[in-house]
Amino acid sequence: MIASTSLSIWLLTAAICREASNQPLEGQIAVAQVVETRSRLWHKPIPKIINKANFPWGGMKHKMPKAKNKIDQTIQLKASMLARAVL
């Protein structure tokens, strides 16, 4: 089973990848801040914020597509580092 913090990092990474992978760093930070702010204001953990359809792809049930090429791998790595920094 994935620990709560690990799941939060993974889901925040997925949010950043899905919402802002084609945006500059400022756009990716903005997505992370929106999730973190909603989590804090609503007093709910990040997995509940993301999976309750608060994002258009919120019903994905922890299925992030695998990185198919070097660009996707780089995006996921950067998003993961950003998610860890935010959390």
Order of alpha helices (4+ residues) and beta strands (2+ residues): alpha-alpha-alpha-alpha
